[in-house]
Amino acid sequence: MQAQGAAFAELLHNTAVSAPRQPRAELQAAAIAFNRANRSATRAEHRAADALRQAGRTPLTAPTAKDGDFVAAALASAVFLLITLTT
């Protein structure tokens, strides 16, 4: 997804540079807005991946307790993984 966004951003910037005078400002503004949105989406993906990694580490770093607690933590991590992958 990031590569496609970068390719589209480059296309948008190149189009703005070679466009006639009148639509050039609008295309440049669109390119800037797209870059901002693309960066925000990338940061959101990174935060989701960090949260997923943390959820995967939680059962390993939690203090040892009853077996049922570990099973519950593993199940919660699996549910979180499923939610993250489907969104």
C-alpha positions as a Markdown table, in Angstrom:
| # | Residue | x | y | z |
|---|---|---|---|---|
| 1 | Met | 0.0 | 0.0 | 0.0 |
| 2 | Gln | 2.8 | 2.4 | 0.8 |
| 3 | Ala | 4.5 | 1.8 | -2.5 |
| 4 | Gln | 1.3 | 2.5 | -4.4 |
| 5 | Gly | 0.7 | 5.7 | -2.4 |
| 6 | Ala | 4.2 | 6.9 | -3.1 |
| 7 | Ala | 3.8 | 6.2 | -6.8 |
| 8 | Phe | 0.5 | 8.1 | -6.9 |
| 9 | Ala | 2.1 | 11.0 | -5.0 |
| 10 | Glu | 4.9 | 11.2 | -7.5 |
| 11 | Leu | 2.5 | 11.1 | -10.4 |
| 12 | Leu | 0.4 | 13.9 | -8.8 |
| 13 | His | 3.5 | 16.0 | -8.2 |
| 14 | Asn | 4.8 | 15.5 | -11.7 |
| 15 | Thr | 1.4 | 16.4 | -13.1 |
| 16 | Ala | 1.3 | 19.5 | -11.1 |
| 17 | Val | 4.7 | 20.6 | -12.4 |
| 18 | Ser | 3.8 | 20.1 | -16.0 |
| 19 | Ala | 0.2 | 21.3 | -15.8 |
| 20 | Pro | -0.9 | 24.6 | -17.4 |
| 21 | Arg | -0.9 | 27.6 | -15.1 |
| 22 | Gln | -4.5 | 27.7 | -14.0 |
| 23 | Pro | -4.9 | 24.1 | -12.6 |
| 24 | Arg | -1.3 | 24.0 | -11.3 |
| 25 | Ala | -2.1 | 25.5 | -7.9 |
| 26 | Glu | -5.0 | 23.2 | -7.4 |
| 27 | Leu | -2.9 | 20.2 | -8.3 |
| 28 | Gln | -0.1 | 21.2 | -6.0 |
| 29 | Ala | -2.6 | 21.7 | -3.2 |
| 30 | Ala | -4.0 | 18.2 | -3.9 |
| 31 | Ala | -0.5 | 16.7 | -3.9 |
| 32 | Ile | 0.3 | 18.3 | -0.5 |
| 33 | Ala | -3.0 | 17.1 | 1.0 |
| 34 | Phe | -2.5 | 13.6 | -0.4 |
| 35 | Asn | 1.0 | 13.4 | 1.1 |
| 36 | Arg | -0.3 | 14.5 | 4.4 |
| 37 | Ala | -3.1 | 11.9 | 4.3 |
| 38 | Asn | -0.6 | 9.2 | 3.2 |
| 39 | Arg | 1.7 | 10.0 | 6.1 |
| 40 | Ser | -1.2 | 9.8 | 8.5 |
| 41 | Ala | -2.3 | 6.4 | 7.2 |
| 42 | Thr | 1.3 | 5.1 | 7.4 |
| 43 | Arg | 1.6 | 6.3 | 11.0 |
| 44 | Ala | -1.7 | 4.6 | 11.8 |
| 45 | Glu | -0.5 | 1.3 | 10.2 |
| 46 | His | 2.7 | 1.5 | 12.3 |
| 47 | Arg | 0.8 | 2.1 | 15.5 |
| 48 | Ala | -1.5 | -0.8 | 14.8 |
| 49 | Ala | 1.5 | -3.0 | 14.1 |
| 50 | Asp | 3.2 | -1.9 | 17.4 |
| 51 | Ala | 0.0 | -2.6 | 19.3 |
| 52 | Leu | -0.2 | -6.1 | 17.8 |
| 53 | Arg | 3.5 | -6.8 | 18.7 |
| 54 | Gln | 2.8 | -5.6 | 22.2 |
| 55 | Ala | -0.3 | -7.8 | 22.5 |
| 56 | Gly | 1.8 | -10.8 | 21.3 |
| 57 | Arg | 4.5 | -10.0 | 24.0 |
| 58 | Thr | 2.0 | -9.6 | 26.8 |
| 59 | Pro | 1.6 | -13.4 | 27.6 |
| 60 | Leu | 5.3 | -13.8 | 27.6 |
| 61 | Thr | 6.0 | -11.0 | 30.0 |
| 62 | Ala | 3.1 | -11.4 | 32.3 |
| 63 | Pro | 3.8 | -12.9 | 35.7 |
| 64 | Thr | 3.2 | -16.6 | 35.8 |
| 65 | Ala | -0.2 | -17.4 | 37.1 |
| 66 | Lys | -2.7 | -20.1 | 36.7 |
| 67 | Asp | -3.0 | -21.9 | 33.3 |
| 68 | Gly | -6.4 | -20.4 | 32.8 |
| 69 | Asp | -5.0 | -16.9 | 32.9 |
| 70 | Phe | -2.5 | -17.8 | 30.1 |
| 71 | Val | -5.2 | -19.3 | 28.0 |
| 72 | Ala | -7.4 | -16.2 | 28.4 |
| 73 | Ala | -4.4 | -13.9 | 27.5 |
| 74 | Ala | -3.6 | -16.0 | 24.5 |
| 75 | Leu | -7.3 | -15.9 | 23.4 |
| 76 | Ala | -7.5 | -12.2 | 23.9 |
| 77 | Ser | -4.3 | -11.7 | 21.8 |
| 78 | Ala | -5.7 | -13.9 | 19.0 |
| 79 | Val | -9.0 | -11.9 | 19.0 |
| 80 | Phe | -7.0 | -8.7 | 18.8 |
| 81 | Leu | -4.9 | -10.1 | 16.0 |
| 82 | Leu | -8.0 | -11.0 | 14.1 |
| 83 | Ile | -9.6 | -7.6 | 14.6 |
| 84 | Thr | -6.4 | -5.9 | 13.5 |
| 85 | Leu | -5.9 | -8.0 | 10.4 |
| 86 | Thr | -9.5 | -7.5 | 9.2 |
| 87 | Thr | -9.5 | -3.7 | 9.5 |
